[in-house]
Amino acid sequence: MVFRSKIDFVFISVIAFSVIITGGVFLLPLLMDETAKSDMIVSLSLFALTTGFLLWISFSIRYIFRD
């Protein structure tokens, strides 16, 4: 049998908090300093990759029970 994890308010809150912290880490230095365009592209792509990986891992949890 295959079960998926329940998505409740606490789960969504933890994921949203993680995305906000990750966004702060990647995007706050861009706002505080005048950066080159290549630095901005690298930082934004790393943020998108990290956020996408976090969301993929957290929403694709399956529990498989075998006899």
PDB file of N, CA, C, O and CB in Angstrom:
ATOM      1  N   MET A   1       0.840  -1.173   0.000  1.00  0.00           N
ATOM      2  CA  MET A   1       0.000   0.000   0.000  1.00  0.00           C
ATOM      3  C   MET A   1       0.889   1.242   0.000  1.00  0.00           C
ATOM      4  O   MET A   1       1.933   1.280   0.651  1.00  0.00           O
ATOM      5  CB  MET A   1      -0.958  -0.005   1.216  1.00  0.00           C
ATOM      6  N   VAL A   2       0.467   2.218  -0.717  1.00  0.00           N
ATOM      7  CA  VAL A   2       1.216   3.469  -0.817  1.00  0.00           C
ATOM      8  C   VAL A   2       0.369   4.591  -0.234  1.00  0.00           C
ATOM      9  O   VAL A   2      -0.780   4.782  -0.632  1.00  0.00           O
ATOM     10  CB  VAL A   2       1.608   3.778  -2.296  1.00  0.00           C
ATOM     11  N   PHE A   3       0.936   5.325   0.703  1.00  0.00           N
ATOM     12  CA  PHE A   3       0.251   6.452   1.318  1.00  0.00           C
ATOM     13  C   PHE A   3       1.077   7.717   1.091  1.00  0.00           C
ATOM     14  O   PHE A   3       2.306   7.676   1.042  1.00  0.00           O
ATOM     15  CB  PHE A   3       0.019   6.203   2.838  1.00  0.00           C
ATOM     16  N   ARG A   4       0.384   8.822   0.956  1.00  0.00           N
ATOM     17  CA  ARG A   4       1.041  10.128   0.866  1.00  0.00           C
ATOM     18  C   ARG A   4       0.867  10.846   2.197  1.00  0.00           C
ATOM     19  O   ARG A   4      -0.101  10.608   2.919  1.00  0.00           O
ATOM     20  CB  ARG A   4       0.458  10.981  -0.311  1.00  0.00           C
ATOM     21  N   SER A   5       1.805  11.720   2.511  1.00  0.00           N
ATOM     22  CA  SER A   5       1.698  12.464   3.761  1.00  0.00           C
ATOM     23  C   SER A   5       0.591  13.509   3.661  1.00  0.00           C
ATOM     24  O   SER A   5       0.314  14.041   2.586  1.00  0.00           O
ATOM     25  CB  SER A   5       3.040  13.135   4.111  1.00  0.00           C
ATOM     26  N   LYS A   6      -0.031  13.788   4.794  1.00  0.00           N
ATOM     27  CA  LYS A   6      -1.075  14.811   4.835  1.00  0.00           C
ATOM     28  C   LYS A   6      -0.439  16.191   4.784  1.00  0.00           C
ATOM     29  O   LYS A   6       0.626  16.426   5.354  1.00  0.00           O
ATOM     30  CB  LYS A   6      -1.949  14.663   6.104  1.00  0.00           C
ATOM     31  N   ILE A   7      -1.100  17.077   4.104  1.00  0.00           N
ATOM     32  CA  ILE A   7      -0.635  18.453   4.008  1.00  0.00           C
ATOM     33  C   ILE A   7      -1.569  19.298   4.854  1.00  0.00           C
ATOM     34  O   ILE A   7      -2.714  19.544   4.474  1.00  0.00           O
ATOM     35  CB  ILE A   7      -0.592  18.955   2.517  1.00  0.00           C
ATOM     36  N   ASP A   8      -1.077  19.741   6.005  1.00  0.00           N
ATOM     37  CA  ASP A   8      -1.885  20.553   6.904  1.00  0.00           C
ATOM     38  C   ASP A   8      -1.231  21.916   7.088  1.00  0.00           C
ATOM     39  O   ASP A   8      -0.241  22.240   6.431  1.00  0.00           O
ATOM     40  CB  ASP A   8      -2.069  19.847   8.266  1.00  0.00           C
ATOM     41  N   PHE A   9      -1.797  22.705   7.987  1.00  0.00           N
ATOM     42  CA  PHE A   9      -1.328  24.069   8.193  1.00  0.00           C
ATOM     43  C   PHE A   9       0.112  24.118   8.696  1.00  0.00           C
ATOM     44  O   PHE A   9       0.892  24.967   8.263  1.00  0.00           O
ATOM     45  CB  PHE A   9      -2.234  24.782   9.169  1.00  0.00           C
ATOM     46  N   VAL A  10       0.465  23.226   9.597  1.00  0.00           N
ATOM     47  CA  VAL A  10       1.825  23.220  10.151  1.00  0.00           C
ATOM     48  C   VAL A  10       2.833  22.870   9.064  1.00  0.00           C
ATOM     49  O   VAL A  10       3.898  23.483   8.985  1.00  0.00           O
ATOM     50  CB  VAL A  10       1.935  22.219  11.328  1.00  0.00           C
ATOM     51  N   PHE A  11       2.509  21.894   8.230  1.00  0.00           N
ATOM     52  CA  PHE A  11       3.390  21.492   7.132  1.00  0.00           C
ATOM     53  C   PHE A  11       3.623  22.655   6.173  1.00  0.00           C
ATOM     54  O   PHE A  11       4.761  22.943   5.802  1.00  0.00           O
ATOM     55  CB  PHE A  11       2.795  20.292   6.375  1.00  0.00           C
ATOM     56  N   ILE A  12       2.551  23.314   5.779  1.00  0.00           N
ATOM     57  CA  ILE A  12       2.666  24.466   4.865  1.00  0.00           C
ATOM     58  C   ILE A  12       3.440  25.604   5.535  1.00  0.00           C
ATOM     59  O   ILE A  12       4.221  26.292   4.877  1.00  0.00           O
ATOM     60  CB  ILE A  12       1.256  24.962   4.428  1.00  0.00           C
ATOM     61  N   SER A  13       3.230  25.804   6.826  1.00  0.00           N
ATOM     62  CA  SER A  13       3.943  26.873   7.543  1.00  0.00           C
ATOM     63  C   SER A  13       5.445  26.613   7.591  1.00  0.00           C
ATOM     64  O   SER A  13       6.243  27.528   7.391  1.00  0.00           O
ATOM     65  CB  SER A  13       3.397  27.013   8.968  1.00  0.00           C
ATOM     66  N   VAL A  14       5.827  25.377   7.855  1.00  0.00           N
ATOM     67  CA  VAL A  14       7.256  25.041   7.902  1.00  0.00           C
ATOM     68  C   VAL A  14       7.887  25.210   6.523  1.00  0.00           C
ATOM     69  O   VAL A  14       8.991  25.742   6.415  1.00  0.00           O
ATOM     70  CB  VAL A  14       7.462  23.593   8.411  1.00  0.00           C
ATOM     71  N   ILE A  15       7.215  24.772   5.484  1.00  0.00           N
ATOM     72  CA  ILE A  15       7.739  24.922   4.127  1.00  0.00           C
ATOM     73  C   ILE A  15       7.838  26.405   3.755  1.00  0.00           C
ATOM     74  O   ILE A  15       8.846  26.830   3.190  1.00  0.00           O
ATOM     75  CB  ILE A  15       6.843  24.170   3.114  1.00  0.00           C
ATOM     76  N   ALA A  16       6.813  27.189   4.065  1.00  0.00           N
ATOM     77  CA  ALA A  16       6.843  28.619   3.749  1.00  0.00           C
ATOM     78  C   ALA A  16       7.959  29.327   4.517  1.00  0.00           C
ATOM     79  O   ALA A  16       8.645  30.187   3.965  1.00  0.00           O
ATOM     80  CB  ALA A  16       5.487  29.268   4.071  1.00  0.00           C
ATOM     81  N   PHE A  17       8.140  28.968   5.790  1.00  0.00           N
ATOM     82  CA  PHE A  17       9.211  29.559   6.588  1.00  0.00           C
ATOM     83  C   PHE A  17      10.582  29.202   5.998  1.00  0.00           C
ATOM     84  O   PHE A  17      11.477  30.046   5.956  1.00  0.00           O
ATOM     85  CB  PHE A  17       9.115  29.081   8.055  1.00  0.00           C
ATOM     86  N   SER A  18      10.742  27.976   5.551  1.00  0.00           N
ATOM     87  CA  SER A  18      12.010  27.554   4.940  1.00  0.00           C
ATOM     88  C   SER A  18      12.280  28.302   3.643  1.00  0.00           C
ATOM     89  O   SER A  18      13.415  28.696   3.376  1.00  0.00           O
ATOM     90  CB  SER A  18      11.998  26.048   4.674  1.00  0.00           C
ATOM     91  N   VAL A  19      11.249  28.496   2.843  1.00  0.00           N
ATOM     92  CA  VAL A  19      11.421  29.238   1.587  1.00  0.00           C
ATOM     93  C   VAL A  19      11.751  30.704   1.870  1.00  0.00           C
ATOM     94  O   VAL A  19      12.576  31.296   1.173  1.00  0.00           O
ATOM     95  CB  VAL A  19      10.145  29.136   0.716  1.00  0.00           C
ATOM     96  N   ILE A  20      11.120  31.292   2.877  1.00  0.00           N
ATOM     97  CA  ILE A  20      11.403  32.690   3.228  1.00  0.00           C
ATOM     98  C   ILE A  20      12.836  32.841   3.737  1.00  0.00           C
ATOM     99  O   ILE A  20      13.526  33.787   3.357  1.00  0.00           O
ATOM    100  CB  ILE A  20      10.404  33.193   4.294  1.00  0.00           C
ATOM    101  N   ILE A  21      13.293  31.923   4.591  1.00  0.00           N
ATOM    102  CA  ILE A  21      14.672  31.979   5.085  1.00  0.00           C
ATOM    103  C   ILE A  21      15.663  31.789   3.942  1.00  0.00           C
ATOM    104  O   ILE A  21      16.667  32.496   3.861  1.00  0.00           O
ATOM    105  CB  ILE A  21      14.901  30.910   6.170  1.00  0.00           C
ATOM    106  N   THR A  22      15.381  30.836   3.061  1.00  0.00           N
ATOM    107  CA  THR A  22      16.256  30.615   1.903  1.00  0.00           C
ATOM    108  C   THR A  22      16.281  31.847   1.002  1.00  0.00           C
ATOM    109  O   THR A  22      17.337  32.236   0.502  1.00  0.00           O
ATOM    110  CB  THR A  22      15.792  29.381   1.101  1.00  0.00           C
ATOM    111  N   GLY A  23      15.123  32.452   0.799  1.00  0.00           N
ATOM    112  CA  GLY A  23      15.060  33.681   0.006  1.00  0.00           C
ATOM    113  C   GLY A  23      15.847  34.813   0.637  1.00  0.00           C
ATOM    114  O   GLY A  23      16.510  35.581  -0.061  1.00  0.00           O
ATOM    115  N   GLY A  24      15.776  34.917   1.962  1.00  0.00           N
ATOM    116  CA  GLY A  24      16.554  35.946   2.650  1.00  0.00           C
ATOM    117  C   GLY A  24      18.044  35.742   2.492  1.00  0.00           C
ATOM    118  O   GLY A  24      18.799  36.696   2.300  1.00  0.00           O
ATOM    119  N   VAL A  25      18.461  34.489   2.575  1.00  0.00           N
ATOM    120  CA  VAL A  25      19.893  34.185   2.448  1.00  0.00           C
ATOM    121  C   VAL A  25      20.398  34.509   1.042  1.00  0.00           C
ATOM    122  O   VAL A  25      21.491  35.052   0.877  1.00  0.00           O
ATOM    123  CB  VAL A  25      20.160  32.701   2.775  1.00  0.00           C
ATOM    124  N   PHE A  26      19.599  34.173   0.034  1.00  0.00           N
ATOM    125  CA  PHE A  26      20.058  34.389  -1.344  1.00  0.00           C
ATOM    126  C   PHE A  26      19.799  35.806  -1.852  1.00  0.00           C
ATOM    127  O   PHE A  26      20.605  36.338  -2.615  1.00  0.00           O
ATOM    128  CB  PHE A  26      19.385  33.402  -2.264  1.00  0.00           C
ATOM    129  N   LEU A  27      18.690  36.428  -1.443  1.00  0.00           N
ATOM    130  CA  LEU A  27      18.296  37.689  -2.058  1.00  0.00           C
ATOM    131  C   LEU A  27      18.653  38.928  -1.249  1.00  0.00           C
ATOM    132  O   LEU A  27      18.800  40.006  -1.825  1.00  0.00           O
ATOM    133  CB  LEU A  27      16.842  37.677  -2.297  1.00  0.00           C
ATOM    134  N   LEU A  28      18.796  38.809   0.064  1.00  0.00           N
ATOM    135  CA  LEU A  28      19.129  39.972   0.880  1.00  0.00           C
ATOM    136  C   LEU A  28      20.484  40.593   0.522  1.00  0.00           C
ATOM    137  O   LEU A  28      20.583  41.819   0.469  1.00  0.00           O
ATOM    138  CB  LEU A  28      19.124  39.583   2.334  1.00  0.00           C
ATOM    139  N   PRO A  29      21.527  39.799   0.277  1.00  0.00           N
ATOM    140  CA  PRO A  29      22.789  40.434  -0.147  1.00  0.00           C
ATOM    141  C   PRO A  29      22.674  41.170  -1.482  1.00  0.00           C
ATOM    142  O   PRO A  29      23.401  42.135  -1.717  1.00  0.00           O
ATOM    143  CB  PRO A  29      23.879  39.387  -0.249  1.00  0.00           C
ATOM    144  N   LEU A  30      21.777  40.728  -2.350  1.00  0.00           N
ATOM    145  CA  LEU A  30      21.593  41.433  -3.617  1.00  0.00           C
ATOM    146  C   LEU A  30      20.966  42.803  -3.404  1.00  0.00           C
ATOM    147  O   LEU A  30      21.278  43.751  -4.123  1.00  0.00           O
ATOM    148  CB  LEU A  30      20.728  40.606  -4.564  1.00  0.00           C
ATOM    149  N   LEU A  31      20.090  42.908  -2.426  1.00  0.00           N
ATOM    150  CA  LEU A  31      19.420  44.186  -2.163  1.00  0.00           C
ATOM    151  C   LEU A  31      20.291  45.160  -1.387  1.00  0.00           C
ATOM    152  O   LEU A  31      20.104  46.372  -1.489  1.00  0.00           O
ATOM    153  CB  LEU A  31      18.140  43.950  -1.405  1.00  0.00           C
ATOM    154  N   MET A  32      21.234  44.651  -0.619  1.00  0.00           N
ATOM    155  CA  MET A  32      22.053  45.515   0.232  1.00  0.00           C
ATOM    156  C   MET A  32      23.292  46.057  -0.473  1.00  0.00           C
ATOM    157  O   MET A  32      23.916  47.001   0.011  1.00  0.00           O
ATOM    158  CB  MET A  32      22.472  44.762   1.463  1.00  0.00           C
ATOM    159  N   ASP A  33      23.647  45.477  -1.593  1.00  0.00           N
ATOM    160  CA  ASP A  33      24.872  45.878  -2.265  1.00  0.00           C
ATOM    161  C   ASP A  33      24.604  45.971  -3.757  1.00  0.00           C
ATOM    162  O   ASP A  33      23.762  45.254  -4.298  1.00  0.00           O
ATOM    163  CB  ASP A  33      26.024  44.886  -1.968  1.00  0.00           C
ATOM    164  N   GLU A  34      25.322  46.850  -4.403  1.00  0.00           N
ATOM    165  CA  GLU A  34      25.207  46.952  -5.852  1.00  0.00           C
ATOM    166  C   GLU A  34      26.028  45.821  -6.470  1.00  0.00           C
ATOM    167  O   GLU A  34      27.256  45.815  -6.377  1.00  0.00           O
ATOM    168  CB  GLU A  34      25.690  48.358  -6.367  1.00  0.00           C
ATOM    169  N   THR A  35      25.353  44.880  -7.091  1.00  0.00           N
ATOM    170  CA  THR A  35      26.033  43.698  -7.618  1.00  0.00           C
ATOM    171  C   THR A  35      26.005  43.692  -9.137  1.00  0.00           C
ATOM    172  O   THR A  35      25.209  44.380  -9.776  1.00  0.00           O
ATOM    173  CB  THR A  35      25.390  42.421  -7.074  1.00  0.00           C
ATOM    174  N   ALA A  36      26.890  42.902  -9.679  1.00  0.00           N
ATOM    175  CA  ALA A  36      26.933  42.745 -11.124  1.00  0.00           C
ATOM    176  C   ALA A  36      25.758  41.891 -11.579  1.00  0.00           C
ATOM    177  O   ALA A  36      25.158  41.161 -10.790  1.00  0.00           O
ATOM    178  CB  ALA A  36      28.269  42.118 -11.569  1.00  0.00           C
ATOM    179  N   LYS A  37      25.445  41.993 -12.852  1.00  0.00           N
ATOM    180  CA  LYS A  37      24.319  41.246 -13.399  1.00  0.00           C
ATOM    181  C   LYS A  37      24.577  39.742 -13.343  1.00  0.00           C
ATOM    182  O   LYS A  37      23.647  38.967 -13.120  1.00  0.00           O
ATOM    183  CB  LYS A  37      24.043  41.681 -14.838  1.00  0.00           C
ATOM    184  N   SER A  38      25.805  39.326 -13.539  1.00  0.00           N
ATOM    185  CA  SER A  38      26.103  37.894 -13.495  1.00  0.00           C
ATOM    186  C   SER A  38      25.938  37.336 -12.085  1.00  0.00           C
ATOM    187  O   SER A  38      25.490  36.202 -11.917  1.00  0.00           O
ATOM    188  CB  SER A  38      27.523  37.630 -13.998  1.00  0.00           C
ATOM    189  N   ASP A  39      26.295  38.122 -11.074  1.00  0.00           N
ATOM    190  CA  ASP A  39      26.086  37.689  -9.688  1.00  0.00           C
ATOM    191  C   ASP A  39      24.603  37.531  -9.386  1.00  0.00           C
ATOM    192  O   ASP A  39      24.199  36.595  -8.696  1.00  0.00           O
ATOM    193  CB  ASP A  39      26.717  38.689  -8.711  1.00  0.00           C
ATOM    194  N   MET A  40      23.800  38.445  -9.902  1.00  0.00           N
ATOM    195  CA  MET A  40      22.366  38.379  -9.673  1.00  0.00           C
ATOM    196  C   MET A  40      21.759  37.148 -10.352  1.00  0.00           C
ATOM    197  O   MET A  40      20.907  36.473  -9.774  1.00  0.00           O
ATOM    198  CB  MET A  40      21.689  39.656 -10.181  1.00  0.00           C
ATOM    199  N   ILE A  41      22.195  36.862 -11.565  1.00  0.00           N
ATOM    200  CA  ILE A  41      21.685  35.696 -12.291  1.00  0.00           C
ATOM    201  C   ILE A  41      22.049  34.409 -11.563  1.00  0.00           C
ATOM    202  O   ILE A  41      21.214  33.513 -11.436  1.00  0.00           O
ATOM    203  CB  ILE A  41      22.238  35.668 -13.725  1.00  0.00           C
ATOM    204  N   VAL A  42      23.276  34.309 -11.089  1.00  0.00           N
ATOM    205  CA  VAL A  42      23.715  33.107 -10.371  1.00  0.00           C
ATOM    206  C   VAL A  42      22.943  32.957  -9.062  1.00  0.00           C
ATOM    207  O   VAL A  42      22.496  31.859  -8.728  1.00  0.00           O
ATOM    208  CB  VAL A  42      25.236  33.163 -10.092  1.00  0.00           C
ATOM    209  N   SER A  43      22.784  34.043  -8.327  1.00  0.00           N
ATOM    210  CA  SER A  43      22.087  33.975  -7.051  1.00  0.00           C
ATOM    211  C   SER A  43      20.613  33.629  -7.230  1.00  0.00           C
ATOM    212  O   SER A  43      20.076  32.813  -6.480  1.00  0.00           O
ATOM    213  CB  SER A  43      22.223  35.292  -6.312  1.00  0.00           C
ATOM    214  N   LEU A  44      19.956  34.235  -8.209  1.00  0.00           N
ATOM    215  CA  LEU A  44      18.550  33.933  -8.453  1.00  0.00           C
ATOM    216  C   LEU A  44      18.349  32.506  -8.951  1.00  0.00           C
ATOM    217  O   LEU A  44      17.373  31.853  -8.582  1.00  0.00           O
ATOM    218  CB  LEU A  44      17.974  34.911  -9.457  1.00  0.00           C
ATOM    219  N   SER A  45      19.257  32.021  -9.777  1.00  0.00           N
ATOM    220  CA  SER A  45      19.122  30.637 -10.252  1.00  0.00           C
ATOM    221  C   SER A  45      19.386  29.642  -9.124  1.00  0.00           C
ATOM    222  O   SER A  45      18.734  28.600  -9.064  1.00  0.00           O
ATOM    223  CB  SER A  45      20.088  30.374 -11.423  1.00  0.00           C
ATOM    224  N   LEU A  46      20.326  29.940  -8.233  1.00  0.00           N
ATOM    225  CA  LEU A  46      20.546  29.072  -7.069  1.00  0.00           C
ATOM    226  C   LEU A  46      19.345  29.091  -6.128  1.00  0.00           C
ATOM    227  O   LEU A  46      18.989  28.060  -5.558  1.00  0.00           O
ATOM    228  CB  LEU A  46      21.809  29.506  -6.311  1.00  0.00           C
ATOM    229  N   PHE A  47      18.722  30.247  -5.964  1.00  0.00           N
ATOM    230  CA  PHE A  47      17.515  30.329  -5.143  1.00  0.00           C
ATOM    231  C   PHE A  47      16.388  29.508  -5.757  1.00  0.00           C
ATOM    232  O   PHE A  47      15.701  28.773  -5.048  1.00  0.00           O
ATOM    233  CB  PHE A  47      17.074  31.789  -4.975  1.00  0.00           C
ATOM    234  N   ALA A  48      16.194  29.625  -7.059  1.00  0.00           N
ATOM    235  CA  ALA A  48      15.141  28.859  -7.727  1.00  0.00           C
ATOM    236  C   ALA A  48      15.415  27.355  -7.638  1.00  0.00           C
ATOM    237  O   ALA A  48      14.498  26.566  -7.406  1.00  0.00           O
ATOM    238  CB  ALA A  48      15.020  29.290  -9.199  1.00  0.00           C
ATOM    239  N   LEU A  49      16.654  26.969  -7.821  1.00  0.00           N
ATOM    240  CA  LEU A  49      17.017  25.557  -7.740  1.00  0.00           C
ATOM    241  C   LEU A  49      16.815  25.017  -6.328  1.00  0.00           C
ATOM    242  O   LEU A  49      16.264  23.930  -6.158  1.00  0.00           O
ATOM    243  CB  LEU A  49      18.470  25.355  -8.177  1.00  0.00           C
ATOM    244  N   THR A  50      17.249  25.752  -5.326  1.00  0.00           N
ATOM    245  CA  THR A  50      17.109  25.324  -3.935  1.00  0.00           C
ATOM    246  C   THR A  50      15.641  25.248  -3.521  1.00  0.00           C
ATOM    247  O   THR A  50      15.225  24.282  -2.881  1.00  0.00           O
ATOM    248  CB  THR A  50      17.865  26.278  -3.009  1.00  0.00           C
ATOM    249  N   THR A  51      14.863  26.257  -3.881  1.00  0.00           N
ATOM    250  CA  THR A  51      13.445  26.263  -3.540  1.00  0.00           C
ATOM    251  C   THR A  51      12.704  25.141  -4.253  1.00  0.00           C
ATOM    252  O   THR A  51      11.866  24.464  -3.656  1.00  0.00           O
ATOM    253  CB  THR A  51      12.818  27.609  -3.890  1.00  0.00           C
ATOM    254  N   GLY A  52      13.010  24.949  -5.514  1.00  0.00           N
ATOM    255  CA  GLY A  52      12.381  23.852  -6.257  1.00  0.00           C
ATOM    256  C   GLY A  52      12.713  22.497  -5.671  1.00  0.00           C
ATOM    257  O   GLY A  52      11.840  21.634  -5.576  1.00  0.00           O
ATOM    258  N   PHE A  53      13.966  22.293  -5.275  1.00  0.00           N
ATOM    259  CA  PHE A  53      14.371  21.027  -4.669  1.00  0.00           C
ATOM    260  C   PHE A  53      13.678  20.831  -3.320  1.00  0.00           C
ATOM    261  O   PHE A  53      13.235  19.725  -3.011  1.00  0.00           O
ATOM    262  CB  PHE A  53      15.902  20.976  -4.498  1.00  0.00           C
ATOM    263  N   LEU A  54      13.582  21.882  -2.523  1.00  0.00           N
ATOM    264  CA  LEU A  54      12.907  21.804  -1.232  1.00  0.00           C
ATOM    265  C   LEU A  54      11.434  21.451  -1.402  1.00  0.00           C
ATOM    266  O   LEU A  54      10.921  20.588  -0.690  1.00  0.00           O
ATOM    267  CB  LEU A  54      13.045  23.126  -0.480  1.00  0.00           C
ATOM    268  N   LEU A  55      10.753  22.104  -2.332  1.00  0.00           N
ATOM    269  CA  LEU A  55       9.346  21.810  -2.574  1.00  0.00           C
ATOM    270  C   LEU A  55       9.149  20.410  -3.140  1.00  0.00           C
ATOM    271  O   LEU A  55       8.202  19.721  -2.761  1.00  0.00           O
ATOM    272  CB  LEU A  55       8.755  22.835  -3.519  1.00  0.00           C
ATOM    273  N   TRP A  56      10.022  19.983  -4.036  1.00  0.00           N
ATOM    274  CA  TRP A  56       9.921  18.652  -4.625  1.00  0.00           C
ATOM    275  C   TRP A  56      10.094  17.575  -3.563  1.00  0.00           C
ATOM    276  O   TRP A  56       9.320  16.619  -3.514  1.00  0.00           O
ATOM    277  CB  TRP A  56      10.963  18.475  -5.732  1.00  0.00           C
ATOM    278  N   ILE A  57      11.104  17.727  -2.714  1.00  0.00           N
ATOM    279  CA  ILE A  57      11.356  16.748  -1.662  1.00  0.00           C
ATOM    280  C   ILE A  57      10.195  16.707  -0.669  1.00  0.00           C
ATOM    281  O   ILE A  57       9.773  15.627  -0.255  1.00  0.00           O
ATOM    282  CB  ILE A  57      12.669  17.072  -0.933  1.00  0.00           C
ATOM    283  N   SER A  58       9.680  17.865  -0.288  1.00  0.00           N
ATOM    284  CA  SER A  58       8.653  17.891   0.756  1.00  0.00           C
ATOM    285  C   SER A  58       7.283  17.449   0.257  1.00  0.00           C
ATOM    286  O   SER A  58       6.508  16.902   1.042  1.00  0.00           O
ATOM    287  CB  SER A  58       8.549  19.277   1.334  1.00  0.00           C
ATOM    288  N   PHE A  59       6.955  17.659  -1.004  1.00  0.00           N
ATOM    289  CA  PHE A  59       5.636  17.277  -1.499  1.00  0.00           C
ATOM    290  C   PHE A  59       5.605  15.911  -2.182  1.00  0.00           C
ATOM    291  O   PHE A  59       4.539  15.461  -2.600  1.00  0.00           O
ATOM    292  CB  PHE A  59       5.146  18.315  -2.455  1.00  0.00           C
ATOM    293  N   SER A  60       6.737  15.253  -2.301  1.00  0.00           N
ATOM    294  CA  SER A  60       6.737  13.938  -2.945  1.00  0.00           C
ATOM    295  C   SER A  60       7.000  12.808  -1.952  1.00  0.00           C
ATOM    296  O   SER A  60       7.472  11.738  -2.336  1.00  0.00           O
ATOM    297  CB  SER A  60       7.781  13.900  -4.049  1.00  0.00           C
ATOM    298  N   ILE A  61       6.695  13.044  -0.681  1.00  0.00           N
ATOM    299  CA  ILE A  61       6.899  12.019   0.337  1.00  0.00           C
ATOM    300  C   ILE A  61       5.830  10.942   0.174  1.00  0.00           C
ATOM    301  O   ILE A  61       4.636  11.234   0.124  1.00  0.00           O
ATOM    302  CB  ILE A  61       6.855  12.635   1.770  1.00  0.00           C
ATOM    303  N   ARG A  62       6.281   9.699   0.093  1.00  0.00           N
ATOM    304  CA  ARG A  62       5.368   8.558   0.024  1.00  0.00           C
ATOM    305  C   ARG A  62       5.818   7.525   1.038  1.00  0.00           C
ATOM    306  O   ARG A  62       7.012   7.326   1.257  1.00  0.00           O
ATOM    307  CB  ARG A  62       5.322   7.947  -1.412  1.00  0.00           C
ATOM    308  N   TYR A  63       4.857   6.882   1.645  1.00  0.00           N
ATOM    309  CA  TYR A  63       5.132   5.797   2.563  1.00  0.00           C
ATOM    310  C   TYR A  63       4.648   4.509   1.923  1.00  0.00           C
ATOM    311  O   TYR A  63       3.475   4.393   1.571  1.00  0.00           O
ATOM    312  CB  TYR A  63       4.455   6.034   3.943  1.00  0.00           C
ATOM    313  N   ILE A  64       5.529   3.555   1.771  1.00  0.00           N
ATOM    314  CA  ILE A  64       5.200   2.274   1.135  1.00  0.00           C
ATOM    315  C   ILE A  64       5.246   1.184   2.203  1.00  0.00           C
ATOM    316  O   ILE A  64       6.284   0.931   2.814  1.00  0.00           O
ATOM    317  CB  ILE A  64       6.188   1.948  -0.047  1.00  0.00           C
ATOM    318  N   PHE A  65       4.097   0.548   2.409  1.00  0.00           N
ATOM    319  CA  PHE A  65       4.011  -0.549   3.374  1.00  0.00           C
ATOM    320  C   PHE A  65       3.951  -1.865   2.602  1.00  0.00           C
ATOM    321  O   PHE A  65       3.121  -2.038   1.710  1.00  0.00           O
ATOM    322  CB  PHE A  65       2.761  -0.389   4.311  1.00  0.00           C
ATOM    323  N   ARG A  66       4.817  -2.760   2.948  1.00  0.00           N
ATOM    324  CA  ARG A  66       4.861  -4.065   2.292  1.00  0.00           C
ATOM    325  C   ARG A  66       4.608  -5.163   3.323  1.00  0.00           C
ATOM    326  O   ARG A  66       4.893  -5.001   4.509  1.00  0.00           O
ATOM    327  CB  ARG A  66       6.226  -4.284   1.582  1.00  0.00           C
ATOM    328  N   ASP A  67       4.080  -6.255   2.856  1.00  0.00           N
ATOM    329  CA  ASP A  67       3.803  -7.385   3.756  1.00  0.00           C
ATOM    330  C   ASP A  67       5.064  -8.083   4.189  1.00  0.00           C
ATOM    331  O   ASP A  67       5.004  -9.052   4.945  1.00  0.00           O
ATOM    332  CB  ASP A  67       2.884  -8.380   3.090  1.00  0.00           C
TER     333      ASP A  67
END
